[in-house]
Amino acid sequence: MSNPLRNATFRQLAAFNAVARLGSVSRAADEMHLTQPAVSIQLGILEDAAGTPLLRRSARGVKLTEAGELLAGYASRILDLWGEAGDAMAAHCGDIAGLLRIGAVTTAEYLLPPLLLEFVREHPQVKVKLQIGNRADVVNQLAGQDIDLASWAARPPS
């Protein structure tokens, strides 16, 4: 049997992945900076290629069908891997790229943005996600590898 998704595009997978994560075509469209009809078209093309419905639409949003659940796991992994490939190629070419997740205590909320702004200007391929919380939250995020870097005013508890 041939692969029914052989002609699926990254755009279609990205739209499907966003809808699967957010549970809403409108929220996915907002996140992707597209119109709701544009996302719906991508979903329709992907469903046609799959040969089965991937979503159940209702007034309260969308739910994944069994086939949608199956594809959602693959779509997320494919898109993550593609992002990693892009980061690796950028690193190979001497560029810094990827996502830098920073956790910071509340006081750093006012100190870090000017520094991060300069960093992002120098490294436009790096996306920075700043998460603010109390010291215990930041330490837990770092221990759980939910962030890459932690910032606080004093040494954290051991």
Kinemage of the C-alpha trace (Angstrom):
@kinemage 1
@onewidth
@group {chain A} dominant
@subgroup {mainchain}
@vectorlist {calphas} color= white
{ca met a 1} P 0.000 0.000 0.000
{ca ser a 2} L 1.298 3.450 -0.857
{ca asn a 3} L 1.788 6.200 1.694
{ca pro a 4} L -1.361 8.370 1.697
{ca leu a 5} L 0.564 11.274 3.238
{ca arg a 6} L 3.429 11.307 0.726
{ca asn a 7} L 2.237 14.656 -0.658
{ca ala a 8} L 1.497 16.273 2.711
{ca thr a 9} L 3.388 19.503 3.316
{ca phe a 10} L 5.062 20.958 6.385
{ca arg a 11} L 2.515 23.783 6.256
{ca gln a 12} L -0.326 21.269 6.533
{ca leu a 13} L 1.413 19.392 9.356
{ca ala a 14} L 2.119 22.667 11.176
{ca ala a 15} L -1.527 23.731 10.892
{ca phe a 16} L -2.723 20.331 12.095
{ca asn a 17} L -0.186 20.318 14.943
{ca ala a 18} L -1.285 23.773 16.112
{ca val a 19} L -4.972 22.810 16.021
{ca ala a 20} L -4.228 19.560 17.862
{ca arg a 21} L -2.300 21.411 20.591
{ca leu a 22} L -4.684 24.340 20.964
{ca gly a 23} L -8.018 22.612 20.341
{ca ser a 24} L -9.184 25.444 18.115
{ca val a 25} L -8.761 26.411 14.478
{ca ser a 26} L -9.065 30.106 15.375
{ca arg a 27} L -6.361 29.937 18.054
{ca ala a 28} L -4.128 27.964 15.690
{ca ala a 29} L -4.659 30.612 13.009
{ca asp a 30} L -3.738 33.359 15.480
{ca glu a 31} L -0.594 31.512 16.546
{ca met a 32} L 0.443 30.933 12.934
{ca his a 33} L -0.443 34.493 11.862
{ca leu a 34} L -2.876 33.127 9.278
{ca thr a 35} L -6.586 33.509 8.714
{ca gln a 36} L -8.957 30.865 10.025
{ca pro a 37} L -10.017 29.902 6.472
{ca ala a 38} L -6.354 29.428 5.458
{ca val a 39} L -5.824 26.984 8.329
{ca ser a 40} L -9.102 25.207 7.538
{ca ile a 41} L -8.006 24.756 3.918
{ca gln a 42} L -4.697 23.213 5.013
{ca leu a 43} L -6.563 20.855 7.349
{ca gly a 44} L -8.981 19.858 4.602
{ca ile a 45} L -6.159 19.055 2.192
{ca leu a 46} L -4.405 16.985 4.870
{ca glu a 47} L -7.614 15.103 5.718
{ca asp a 48} L -8.172 14.391 2.017
{ca ala a 49} L -4.620 13.056 1.736
{ca ala a 50} L -5.044 10.923 4.863
{ca gly a 51} L -8.294 9.536 3.496
{ca thr a 52} L -10.019 9.846 6.856
{ca pro a 53} L -11.275 12.610 9.155
{ca leu a 54} L -8.628 13.833 11.579
{ca leu a 55} L -10.813 16.261 13.541
{ca arg a 56} L -14.337 16.429 14.914
{ca arg a 57} L -15.601 19.990 14.847
{ca ser a 58} L -18.149 21.324 17.320
{ca ala a 59} L -19.318 24.667 18.644
{ca arg a 60} L -16.792 24.298 21.494
{ca gly a 61} L -13.753 23.705 19.298
{ca val a 62} L -12.249 20.617 17.753
{ca lys a 63} L -11.391 17.171 19.039
{ca leu a 64} L -9.030 14.741 17.402
{ca thr a 65} L -10.437 11.555 15.938
{ca glu a 66} L -8.585 8.300 16.564
{ca ala a 67} L -6.709 8.845 13.292
{ca gly a 68} L -6.037 12.437 14.352
{ca glu a 69} L -4.551 11.272 17.658
{ca leu a 70} L -2.294 8.894 15.759
{ca leu a 71} L -1.131 11.560 13.323
{ca ala a 72} L -0.721 14.242 16.021
{ca gly a 73} L 2.121 12.360 17.682
{ca tyr a 74} L 3.938 11.952 14.391
{ca ala a 75} L 3.300 15.539 13.284
{ca ser a 76} L 4.761 16.922 16.498
{ca arg a 77} L 7.853 14.720 16.246
{ca ile a 78} L 8.357 15.492 12.545
{ca leu a 79} L 8.138 19.251 13.116
{ca asp a 80} L 10.443 19.082 16.157
{ca leu a 81} L 12.982 17.051 14.207
{ca trp a 82} L 12.792 19.455 11.261
{ca gly a 83} L 13.440 22.355 13.648
{ca glu a 84} L 16.429 20.503 15.094
{ca ala a 85} L 17.751 19.902 11.578
{ca gly a 86} L 17.508 23.623 10.848
{ca asp a 87} L 19.310 24.442 14.097
{ca ala a 88} L 22.046 21.910 13.288
{ca met a 89} L 22.529 23.374 9.821
{ca ala a 90} L 22.717 26.885 11.260
{ca ala a 91} L 25.282 25.721 13.823
{ca his a 92} L 27.248 23.988 11.077
{ca cys a 93} L 27.369 27.262 9.173
{ca gly a 94} L 28.584 29.081 12.285
{ca asp a 95} L 25.256 30.635 13.221
{ca ile a 96} L 23.569 30.309 16.587
{ca ala a 97} L 19.967 29.208 16.244
{ca gly a 98} L 17.196 27.532 18.178
{ca leu a 99} L 15.122 28.158 21.259
{ca leu a 100} L 16.710 29.475 24.452
{ca arg a 101} L 14.424 28.933 27.444
{ca ile a 102} L 15.318 31.177 30.366
{ca gly a 103} L 13.802 31.006 33.822
{ca ala a 104} L 14.170 34.032 36.054
{ca val a 105} L 12.987 35.247 39.421
{ca thr a 106} L 10.579 38.148 39.521
{ca thr a 107} L 13.250 40.809 40.109
{ca ala a 108} L 15.074 39.744 36.934
{ca glu a 109} L 11.935 40.482 34.927
{ca tyr a 110} L 13.070 44.107 34.774
{ca leu a 111} L 16.805 43.488 34.358
{ca leu a 112} L 16.909 40.835 31.637
{ca pro a 113} L 14.828 42.279 28.762
{ca pro a 114} L 17.375 44.964 27.766
{ca leu a 115} L 20.153 42.347 27.795
{ca leu a 116} L 18.049 39.856 25.868
{ca leu a 117} L 17.098 42.489 23.311
{ca glu a 118} L 20.768 43.046 22.503
{ca phe a 119} L 21.377 39.274 22.342
{ca val a 120} L 18.443 38.738 19.959
{ca arg a 121} L 19.636 41.582 17.724
{ca glu a 122} L 23.031 39.891 17.447
{ca his a 123} L 21.525 36.401 17.022
{ca pro a 124} L 18.218 36.768 15.143
{ca gln a 125} L 17.904 33.000 14.582
{ca val a 126} L 17.591 32.423 18.345
{ca lys a 127} L 14.108 32.559 19.803
{ca val a 128} L 14.097 33.449 23.499
{ca lys a 129} L 11.363 32.321 25.856
{ca leu a 130} L 11.533 34.047 29.240
{ca gln a 131} L 9.615 32.437 32.092
{ca ile a 132} L 9.231 34.381 35.330
{ca gly a 133} L 8.586 32.683 38.657
{ca asn a 134} L 9.734 32.397 42.229
{ca arg a 135} L 13.125 30.890 43.026
{ca ala a 136} L 11.728 27.426 43.812
{ca asp a 137} L 9.857 27.338 40.491
{ca val a 138} L 12.966 28.349 38.562
{ca val a 139} L 15.123 25.732 40.330
{ca asn a 140} L 12.496 23.044 39.623
{ca gln a 141} L 12.280 24.077 35.957
{ca leu a 142} L 16.059 23.893 35.642
{ca ala a 143} L 16.207 20.497 37.374
{ca gly a 144} L 13.427 19.210 35.113
{ca gln a 145} L 15.213 20.577 32.034
{ca asp a 146} L 12.188 22.744 31.241
{ca ile a 147} L 14.556 25.716 30.896
{ca asp a 148} L 18.110 25.995 29.575
{ca leu a 149} L 19.298 28.853 31.752
{ca ala a 150} L 18.290 30.269 35.135
{ca ser a 151} L 18.799 33.776 36.465
{ca trp a 152} L 18.407 35.070 40.011
{ca ala a 153} L 20.019 37.569 42.330
{ca ala a 154} L 21.545 35.125 44.825
{ca arg a 155} L 22.875 31.581 44.826
{ca pro a 156} L 20.031 29.044 44.718
{ca pro a 157} L 19.488 26.639 47.588
{ca ser a 158} L 21.336 23.332 47.169
